[in-house]
Amino acid sequence: MAENLIISVSGMRGVVGEDLTPIVAAEYGCAFGSFLRSNLDAGGRPFTVCIGRDSRASGQMLMSAVTAGLCAAGVDVIDVGLVPTPSVGIMVRHLGCQGGVIITASHNPIPYNGIKLLLSNGMAPPSATANEIRRTFWDRHFHFASSDRCGRVSLNVETERVHVEKVLAIVDAQQIAGKRYKVVLDSVNGAGAPITKILLAALGCDVVAMNEEPTGLFAHEPEPTAANLTGLCWRVKKERADLGFAQDPDADRLAIADEKGVYIGEEYTLALAALQVFSKRTGAAAANLSTSRMIDDVAQRSGGSVIRTPVGEANVANAMIEHNCIIGGEGNGGVIDLRVGPIRDSLVGIALILQLMAETGQTVSQLVRQVGGYCMHKDKFTADAQQARRIQELAIAQFDEAVTNVSDGLRLDFPDGWIHLRTSNTEPVMRVIVEAKDEPTARRYVQAISDIRQSVLEPGTAS
């Protein structure tokens, strides 16, 4: 298969028509169905998987292929249609399914699509389970059902109602509605707009929706970064809105623009959501190793703590369950609240941030100043496994005074900042994240890693 096809704990992702074909998708669906039937006890009931998709044009084709593979393994399929990723996780639990599938490539460009798997708890499988599913796929250990035992397909149209009701249950909708917030929503022509508009209407918001049609023809680069959200920022200012929300194509991530039309960054999404939760409850939060120290600051002010995990929402969610965390998520704009579900959910982030604004009477920019902040730099570059290991070895040697964490790549902690180096689960790249107390310190760490990277990737040009 072509090198772009990646099968990891995050599922399968590749370029449609090159390495991600209907044949591959059907076999992956059959592998998942075979795994479920071989490893789970359905208690005498039919094995059932809930499936949904984002708005990509290839989504229907791939969903049909995965559905065929599941049915071939004797698994019934409940089709919930075009919905956000967190909605599928919620419906898996709501309907009592043995598993779930989302056809999505998240923030990747249009040529890509993917197949994300969920277990009966609505979470992505842990590494060991994901590896077993992957082996089933590669080794083609399929268990085909006979003609009379093939799975059947049914439709379910309750998703929007169920999801919105769960989110509304964690906030005071009347208090928020009393503020009559004006909100600009950029859903990048992904899956988020229909259900998010229902939520915002229930919260009494005046919604200015842009890029709302779920066509899958993204109006701008789909990752919700500052460079890609200049249109949202401009629209917030033009409309004199209270704030702007931006979702990625499958609506599990959320970025924010303040009332001045200033992009405040994905890292603030979790920090602000945590600020609201910690104002009411005391406990622990969970966040991955690439998430800003802002979450630590918010938790500590309320007498709480933060548990750090490897990158990946399943790792964060598992830590939340184990330690009974009151909030969790990742610095990419993903917020997890177990009261709704153990999966990143932009609707949860939206509701908690509007609740925080309503309770405090403060604007987004005022809340951002209250949280504080750091200087963060993110980058990625192509590196093979051997090069990545060498870069990490040289970083450990150069920063021998740092506190070292190797549970997910390499994280180096200093009193004034930290560095995280890791290979991606979804792209053939190495990521580097640097955060520090001020810009000069951050740039010093960035330059140090850049020099190491250059010495490994371009040894002939190293100084």
Backbone torsions as a table, in degrees:
resi	resn	phi	psi	omega
1	MET	NA	155.7	-178.5
2	ALA	-64.3	156.9	-171.3
3	GLU	-71.1	-14.4	-178.8
4	ASN	-76.6	-15.6	-179.4
5	LEU	-76.2	119.2	-179.6
6	ILE	-116.9	129.3	174.3
7	ILE	-121.8	114.0	-173.6
8	SER	-139.8	-168.7	175.3
9	VAL	-63.3	-19.7	178.8
10	SER	-87.3	3.0	-179.8
11	GLY	103.1	-152.0	-178.8
12	MET	-111.8	139.0	177.5
13	ARG	-148.0	137.7	-179.8
14	GLY	-167.0	-175.2	179.7
15	VAL	-91.1	123.5	-176.7
16	VAL	-65.5	132.5	178.9
17	GLY	88.9	-13.8	176.6
18	GLU	-106.2	-70.1	179.0
19	ASP	-112.1	-19.8	176.6
20	LEU	-104.4	95.9	-175.7
21	THR	-113.9	168.1	177.3
22	PRO	-62.0	-29.9	178.0
23	ILE	-66.9	-46.4	178.4
24	VAL	-61.3	-43.4	-178.9
25	ALA	-64.0	-42.2	179.6
26	ALA	-64.2	-41.5	179.7
27	GLU	-68.5	-35.0	177.4
28	TYR	-67.2	-40.4	175.8
29	GLY	-63.1	-40.7	178.8
30	CYS	-67.0	-37.0	177.8
31	ALA	-63.4	-42.3	179.4
32	PHE	-65.3	-45.5	178.8
33	GLY	-62.6	-39.9	178.7
34	SER	-65.1	-40.2	178.1
35	PHE	-62.5	-46.7	-179.0
36	LEU	-59.7	-46.1	-176.6
37	ARG	-69.1	-26.2	-178.8
38	SER	-86.1	-20.1	-170.7
39	ASN	-119.5	-10.8	-176.4
40	LEU	-120.2	158.4	174.2
41	ASP	-112.4	114.1	-178.5
42	ALA	-83.6	5.9	177.5
43	GLY	65.0	32.8	179.2
44	GLY	85.5	-10.1	178.1
45	ARG	-87.3	161.2	176.4
46	PRO	-63.4	144.1	172.4
47	PHE	-69.6	131.9	-173.7
48	THR	-135.1	137.0	176.7
49	VAL	-125.9	135.4	176.4
50	CYS	-93.6	134.3	-176.8
51	ILE	-132.5	138.5	176.6
52	GLY	-145.4	174.7	-176.4
53	ARG	-148.0	158.9	170.8
54	ASP	-87.2	-166.2	-167.7
55	SER	-90.7	3.4	-177.9
56	ARG	-57.9	143.1	-176.5
57	ALA	-60.2	-28.8	-179.8
58	SER	-81.9	-4.7	-173.8
59	GLY	-62.9	-44.1	-178.7
60	GLN	-62.7	-42.6	179.7
61	MET	-61.0	-48.6	-177.9
62	LEU	-68.5	-36.9	178.7
63	MET	-64.4	-39.7	177.4
64	SER	-62.8	-40.1	-179.0
65	ALA	-67.5	-45.9	178.7
66	VAL	-62.8	-40.9	177.9
67	THR	-59.3	-43.3	178.6
68	ALA	-61.0	-42.0	179.6
69	GLY	-64.4	-40.8	178.0
70	LEU	-64.9	-46.9	-179.8
71	CYS	-63.0	-35.6	178.6
72	ALA	-62.7	-28.5	178.4
73	ALA	-86.9	2.4	178.3
74	GLY	86.7	24.4	-178.9
75	VAL	-107.8	128.9	174.4
76	ASP	-72.6	149.0	-177.0
77	VAL	-124.2	131.0	173.1
78	ILE	-107.1	114.5	-177.4
79	ASP	-89.1	114.9	178.3
80	VAL	-101.1	1.9	170.8
81	GLY	83.3	-150.7	-176.8
82	LEU	-87.2	104.5	-173.5
83	VAL	-146.0	161.7	174.0
84	PRO	-65.0	157.0	176.6
85	THR	-55.1	-48.0	-178.9
86	PRO	-61.9	-26.6	178.7
87	SER	-63.7	-38.2	179.3
88	VAL	-65.9	-42.5	177.4
89	GLY	-58.7	-40.1	178.8
90	ILE	-66.4	-42.5	-177.0
91	MET	-71.9	-30.3	174.8
92	VAL	-56.2	-46.2	-179.5
93	ARG	-72.9	-41.8	-177.7
94	HIS	-62.4	-38.0	-176.1
95	LEU	-93.7	-3.8	179.5
96	GLY	68.2	37.6	-179.3
97	CYS	-80.6	158.2	175.6
98	GLN	-80.2	-14.2	-179.6
99	GLY	-169.2	176.7	178.6
100	GLY	-146.5	156.0	178.2
101	VAL	-136.8	133.0	172.7
102	ILE	-119.9	127.2	175.4
103	ILE	-90.1	102.9	-176.5
104	THR	-161.8	149.9	170.6
105	ALA	-115.9	19.9	176.2
106	SER	52.5	-120.0	-173.1
107	HIS	-91.4	2.8	-178.0
108	ASN	-68.5	157.1	-179.2
109	PRO	-62.9	170.1	-173.6
110	ILE	-54.8	-38.4	-178.4
111	PRO	-61.2	-19.2	-176.6
112	TYR	-91.2	155.0	162.6
113	ASN	-150.8	173.7	-175.9
114	GLY	-155.4	171.9	179.8
115	ILE	-130.6	109.7	-178.2
116	LYS	-103.7	133.7	-176.6
117	LEU	-105.7	145.3	175.3
118	LEU	-128.5	149.7	173.7
119	LEU	-93.7	-177.2	-174.5
120	SER	-63.8	-20.0	177.9
121	ASN	-83.3	2.8	179.8
122	GLY	80.5	11.3	-177.6
123	MET	-113.9	155.4	172.5
124	ALA	-63.7	147.5	-177.7
125	PRO	-65.6	147.2	173.9
126	PRO	-65.6	167.8	-172.1
127	SER	-54.9	-46.1	-176.8
128	ALA	-62.6	-41.8	179.3
129	THR	-68.5	-42.1	178.5
130	ALA	-61.0	-38.9	178.8
131	ASN	-66.4	-36.1	178.5
132	GLU	-67.5	-40.3	176.3
133	ILE	-63.9	-40.5	179.3
134	ARG	-63.4	-41.2	178.2
135	ARG	-64.8	-39.4	177.3
136	THR	-58.5	-40.4	179.5
137	PHE	-68.2	-52.1	-176.0
138	TRP	-65.2	-38.8	-178.5
139	ASP	-84.3	-5.8	178.3
140	ARG	57.4	44.8	176.7
141	HIS	-86.2	67.7	-176.4
142	PHE	-90.0	145.1	175.8
143	HIS	-115.7	96.4	-177.0
144	PHE	-82.1	135.1	178.1
145	ALA	-82.7	154.3	176.0
146	SER	-72.5	170.0	-174.2
147	SER	-54.3	-42.1	-175.6
148	ASP	-84.2	-3.3	-179.0
149	ARG	-117.6	9.8	175.6
150	CYS	-63.0	152.0	179.1
151	GLY	-68.9	158.0	178.5
152	ARG	-116.2	157.1	-176.8
153	VAL	-112.0	133.0	174.7
154	SER	-132.2	162.3	-179.7
155	LEU	-107.5	148.4	174.8
156	ASN	-135.5	128.1	-175.9
157	VAL	-115.1	21.1	-177.6
158	GLU	-91.6	-3.3	-167.5
159	THR	-57.4	-48.9	-176.6
160	GLU	-59.7	-45.4	-179.2
161	ARG	-62.6	-47.8	-176.6
162	VAL	-63.1	-46.2	-177.6
163	HIS	-64.5	-49.2	-178.0
164	VAL	-62.3	-41.1	179.2
165	GLU	-61.3	-39.6	179.5
166	LYS	-66.0	-38.7	179.2
167	VAL	-70.7	-42.8	179.7
168	LEU	-61.5	-27.4	-177.3
169	ALA	-69.6	-15.7	-177.5
170	ILE	-100.1	1.9	179.3
171	VAL	-133.3	171.8	175.2
172	ASP	-97.7	92.7	-174.0
173	ALA	-61.2	-36.7	-179.2
174	GLN	-66.9	-39.2	178.8
175	GLN	-63.7	-43.3	178.2
176	ILE	-65.6	-45.2	-178.3
177	ALA	-59.8	-31.6	-180.0
178	GLY	-64.7	-18.5	-179.4
179	LYS	-86.5	-18.5	179.1
180	ARG	50.9	51.9	-178.7
181	TYR	-65.2	141.9	172.9
182	LYS	-99.5	121.9	-171.3
183	VAL	-124.8	131.5	170.0
184	VAL	-96.6	129.7	-176.9
185	LEU	-120.3	120.1	176.1
186	ASP	-111.9	109.0	-178.1
187	SER	-104.1	11.8	173.2
188	VAL	49.6	32.1	-178.4
189	ASN	58.5	29.7	177.4
190	GLY	-97.2	-152.2	-174.2
191	ALA	-89.2	-5.7	-168.0
192	GLY	-81.7	-30.6	-168.6
193	ALA	-60.2	-49.0	-174.6
194	PRO	-56.4	-50.1	-176.9
195	ILE	-74.9	-33.7	-179.3
196	THR	-69.3	-35.2	176.0
197	LYS	-64.8	-35.3	176.0
198	ILE	-65.0	-44.4	178.5
199	LEU	-61.5	-48.2	-177.7
200	LEU	-64.5	-35.9	176.2
201	ALA	-64.2	-40.6	178.4
202	ALA	-65.6	-23.3	178.3
203	LEU	-94.6	11.5	174.5
204	GLY	71.1	22.8	-177.0
205	CYS	-88.7	147.1	170.5
206	ASP	-88.9	110.9	-170.9
207	VAL	-101.9	126.9	169.3
208	VAL	-106.0	104.4	-175.1
209	ALA	-95.2	134.7	175.1
210	MET	-130.1	146.7	-177.6
211	ASN	52.3	48.2	-171.9
212	GLU	-94.4	-20.6	-178.0
213	GLU	-72.9	124.5	-176.5
214	PRO	-78.0	65.0	-177.5
215	THR	-88.5	-20.5	-173.9
216	GLY	79.4	-1.5	175.2
217	LEU	-93.8	87.4	-169.2
218	PHE	-61.8	130.8	-176.9
219	ALA	-70.5	-21.0	176.0
220	HIS	-153.1	175.3	176.8
221	GLU	-53.6	131.8	-166.7
222	PRO	-74.4	-19.4	179.9
223	GLU	-70.4	130.1	-173.9
224	PRO	-79.7	68.9	179.0
225	THR	-106.4	169.5	-177.5
226	ALA	-57.7	-43.7	-177.3
227	ALA	-63.3	-27.6	-176.3
228	ASN	-94.4	-4.6	-173.4
229	LEU	-119.9	27.4	177.0
230	THR	-63.3	-33.9	178.4
231	GLY	-64.8	-41.4	177.4
232	LEU	-62.9	-45.7	-178.7
233	CYS	-61.8	-42.0	178.2
234	TRP	-63.1	-40.9	-176.9
235	ARG	-68.2	-37.0	177.1
236	VAL	-59.3	-45.3	178.7
237	LYS	-65.4	-44.7	-178.5
238	LYS	-61.0	-42.1	-177.1
239	GLU	-84.7	-6.2	-174.7
240	ARG	53.0	46.4	-177.6
241	ALA	-80.3	164.1	178.0
242	ASP	-77.7	-28.4	176.9
243	LEU	-174.0	169.9	175.9
244	GLY	-126.8	142.1	176.8
245	PHE	-116.6	138.3	175.2
246	ALA	-125.7	131.6	177.6
247	GLN	-110.0	156.0	169.9
248	ASP	-86.0	175.2	-171.2
249	PRO	-58.1	-31.4	179.5
250	ASP	-103.7	8.4	168.8
251	ALA	60.6	33.2	172.0
252	ASP	-101.5	-7.0	179.4
253	ARG	-121.4	150.3	-174.7
254	LEU	-139.3	131.4	171.7
255	ALA	-120.6	159.9	-169.8
256	ILE	-132.5	141.7	166.9
257	ALA	-114.1	138.1	-177.8
258	ASP	-80.7	-176.5	-174.5
259	GLU	-66.8	-13.7	177.0
260	LYS	-94.4	1.9	-177.6
261	GLY	78.4	26.0	179.5
262	VAL	-100.5	126.0	175.7
263	TYR	-68.4	123.9	-176.8
264	ILE	-100.8	-5.3	173.7
265	GLY	95.5	147.8	-179.0
266	GLU	-63.9	-30.2	-177.4
267	GLU	-60.6	-30.7	-178.8
268	TYR	-73.6	-18.9	-178.4
269	THR	-59.3	-52.7	179.4
270	LEU	-67.5	-39.4	-178.5
271	ALA	-61.9	-42.8	-180.0
272	LEU	-70.8	-40.7	176.4
273	ALA	-61.1	-41.0	178.8
274	ALA	-66.5	-36.3	178.5
275	LEU	-59.2	-40.5	178.7
276	GLN	-67.6	-46.4	-176.7
277	VAL	-65.5	-43.3	-179.2
278	PHE	-70.4	-17.9	176.2
279	SER	-72.3	-16.6	-177.6
280	LYS	-113.0	-25.5	-172.8
281	ARG	-137.0	157.5	176.7
282	THR	-117.5	139.5	-179.6
283	GLY	166.4	-151.3	-178.0
284	ALA	-111.8	155.2	170.6
285	ALA	-116.8	161.4	174.9
286	ALA	-127.1	139.5	178.9
287	ALA	-151.7	154.4	-179.1
288	ASN	-80.0	173.5	-174.5
289	LEU	-68.9	-15.2	-179.2
290	SER	-95.8	6.7	-175.3
291	THR	-93.0	143.3	-176.4
292	SER	-56.7	152.6	174.6
293	ARG	-69.4	-4.3	176.7
294	MET	-58.2	-36.1	179.3
295	ILE	-64.9	-34.7	176.4
296	ASP	-65.5	-42.6	-179.5
297	ASP	-62.7	-45.4	179.9
298	VAL	-61.5	-45.9	-178.6
299	ALA	-64.7	-44.8	-175.7
300	GLN	-65.2	-34.6	178.5
301	ARG	-63.1	-25.3	-179.5
302	SER	-103.1	12.3	-179.6
303	GLY	78.0	16.3	-179.8
304	GLY	-98.6	-172.8	-178.6
305	SER	-143.9	169.4	-179.8
306	VAL	-128.3	130.2	175.1
307	ILE	-99.5	125.3	-178.9
308	ARG	-95.5	139.7	-177.9
309	THR	-131.3	165.2	167.6
310	PRO	-59.3	158.3	178.8
311	VAL	-63.4	144.4	-179.4
312	GLY	125.8	128.1	-174.4
313	GLU	-63.0	-29.7	177.8
314	ALA	-64.3	-38.2	178.1
315	ASN	-64.6	-43.1	179.1
316	VAL	-65.5	-47.3	-177.6
317	ALA	-62.8	-40.7	178.2
318	ASN	-62.8	-40.3	176.8
319	ALA	-64.9	-37.9	178.6
320	MET	-62.6	-43.2	-179.9
321	ILE	-66.9	-44.7	-177.7
322	GLU	-63.2	-38.9	-174.5
323	HIS	-105.8	9.8	178.4
324	ASN	54.0	49.2	-176.8
325	CYS	-72.8	146.2	-178.7
326	ILE	-90.0	-13.6	177.9
327	ILE	-162.2	157.4	177.9
328	GLY	-167.4	175.3	178.4
329	GLY	156.3	-163.7	-177.1
330	GLU	-133.0	155.7	-176.7
331	GLY	-71.2	-0.6	177.5
332	ASN	-85.6	14.0	-179.0
333	GLY	95.3	12.6	-178.7
334	GLY	-97.8	122.9	179.8
335	VAL	-114.4	133.3	177.6
336	ILE	-121.2	126.2	174.7
337	ASP	-127.9	114.5	-174.6
338	LEU	-63.2	-17.1	176.3
339	ARG	-66.2	-24.3	177.4
340	VAL	-101.5	-47.5	179.8
341	GLY	173.9	158.8	-177.0
342	PRO	-87.5	50.2	-175.6
343	ILE	-150.3	148.0	179.4
344	ARG	-58.8	138.7	-170.8
345	ASP	-149.9	111.3	-179.9
346	SER	-65.4	-29.1	179.0
347	LEU	-66.6	-36.8	175.5
348	VAL	-63.0	-45.7	178.4
349	GLY	-59.5	-43.8	179.0
350	ILE	-60.3	-48.2	-176.6
351	ALA	-64.9	-43.5	-177.9
352	LEU	-67.8	-36.9	-179.4
353	ILE	-71.9	-40.4	174.9
354	LEU	-64.3	-36.6	176.4
355	GLN	-63.5	-42.6	178.3
356	LEU	-61.4	-43.6	178.0
357	MET	-62.4	-43.5	-177.7
358	ALA	-66.0	-39.7	-177.8
359	GLU	-70.7	-39.6	-174.5
360	THR	-91.6	-21.5	-174.5
361	GLY	72.1	12.8	-177.6
362	GLN	-98.7	155.4	175.0
363	THR	-81.6	170.9	178.5
364	VAL	-62.1	-43.6	-178.6
365	SER	-63.6	-36.3	176.7
366	GLN	-66.1	-41.0	178.9
367	LEU	-66.2	-37.0	177.7
368	VAL	-62.6	-42.7	177.9
369	ARG	-63.3	-35.8	179.1
370	GLN	-65.5	-40.2	179.6
371	VAL	-68.1	-36.5	-173.8
372	GLY	87.2	-162.2	-179.1
373	GLY	178.3	173.8	-179.9
374	TYR	-134.5	172.7	174.9
375	CYS	-97.9	120.7	-176.6
376	MET	-123.7	139.5	175.6
377	HIS	-126.9	134.1	178.0
378	LYS	-124.4	139.7	178.4
379	ASP	-151.0	164.1	174.3
380	LYS	-147.0	152.9	-178.6
381	PHE	-153.8	156.1	179.7
382	THR	-74.9	130.2	177.3
383	ALA	-156.7	135.1	176.9
384	ASP	-80.7	175.6	-173.8
385	ALA	-60.2	-41.0	-179.2
386	GLN	-66.4	-42.6	178.3
387	GLN	-64.2	-40.4	179.3
388	ALA	-61.8	-43.8	178.7
389	ARG	-61.8	-40.6	-179.3
390	ARG	-66.3	-40.1	177.8
391	ILE	-61.4	-42.4	179.4
392	GLN	-65.7	-42.0	178.7
393	GLU	-60.2	-43.7	-179.9
394	LEU	-67.7	-35.5	178.3
395	ALA	-65.7	-42.2	178.0
396	ILE	-61.7	-42.1	-179.8
397	ALA	-65.9	-39.1	-177.5
398	GLN	-73.7	-36.4	-177.5
399	PHE	-109.2	59.3	-175.3
400	ASP	-70.6	-10.7	178.0
401	GLU	-87.3	-7.7	-174.8
402	ALA	-78.6	155.6	168.4
403	VAL	-79.5	123.8	-170.9
404	THR	-105.1	133.9	175.2
405	ASN	-129.1	120.6	-177.6
406	VAL	-115.6	23.6	179.4
407	SER	-71.4	-19.4	178.3
408	ASP	-152.7	89.7	-172.9
409	GLY	70.7	-128.3	-179.4
410	LEU	-141.0	122.7	171.1
411	ARG	-116.7	130.4	178.0
412	LEU	-114.8	120.6	-178.7
413	ASP	-108.3	134.9	177.3
414	PHE	-125.9	164.0	176.2
415	PRO	-58.8	-31.1	-175.5
416	ASP	-106.1	9.6	179.0
417	GLY	164.1	-168.5	179.9
418	TRP	-156.4	160.9	177.2
419	ILE	-129.6	136.5	175.1
420	HIS	-127.7	122.7	177.2
421	LEU	-118.0	126.1	179.7
422	ARG	-157.6	154.0	173.2
423	THR	-85.3	146.6	-176.0
424	SER	-77.4	147.3	172.8
425	ASN	-82.1	-16.9	-171.9
426	THR	-119.5	-9.0	179.4
427	GLU	-140.5	151.5	179.2
428	PRO	-79.5	59.2	-175.3
429	VAL	-138.8	166.7	170.7
430	MET	-109.7	136.0	180.0
431	ARG	-106.4	144.8	174.2
432	VAL	-130.4	128.7	177.2
433	ILE	-125.3	130.5	178.3
434	VAL	-124.6	132.7	174.4
435	GLU	-133.5	138.0	-178.7
436	ALA	-148.7	168.7	-175.4
437	LYS	-68.7	-26.1	179.7
438	ASP	-150.0	167.8	-174.9
439	GLU	-64.4	-44.0	178.9
440	PRO	-58.8	-40.6	179.1
441	THR	-66.2	-42.9	178.8
442	ALA	-60.6	-44.6	-178.7
443	ARG	-65.6	-32.8	177.4
444	ARG	-63.7	-43.5	177.8
445	TYR	-68.3	-40.2	178.5
446	VAL	-60.1	-44.7	-179.2
447	GLN	-65.1	-38.6	179.5
448	ALA	-62.1	-44.4	178.8
449	ILE	-68.0	-36.5	178.4
450	SER	-62.5	-40.1	178.9
451	ASP	-65.7	-42.1	178.4
452	ILE	-63.7	-46.3	-179.9
453	ARG	-58.7	-44.1	-179.1
454	GLN	-65.1	-38.2	-179.4
455	SER	-64.9	-27.5	-179.1
456	VAL	-90.8	-46.0	-174.6
457	LEU	-84.3	-29.0	-178.9
458	GLU	-134.5	64.6	-173.5
459	PRO	-59.8	-28.8	-179.3
460	GLY	-71.2	-17.5	-178.1
461	THR	-105.9	-1.4	-177.6
462	ALA	-65.0	140.8	-179.3
463	SER	-85.3	NA	NA
